[in-house]
């Protein structure tokens, strides 16, 4: 898979380092993942914490997300 290949996967399959394209069209690189977000086991929060951007996106583990994974 190249960084330009976008695939649809379950949010529960996302790993740190994956690049996500959110439903809003915003792109983020996941630097960490908070599981059991807000005390809900089925909720996960993806966080990008970089010099250029801080962004967090919560979603259900079973939600579909577009992702690109570096080889």
Order of alpha helices (4+ residues) and beta strands (2+ residues): beta-beta-beta-beta-beta-beta-beta
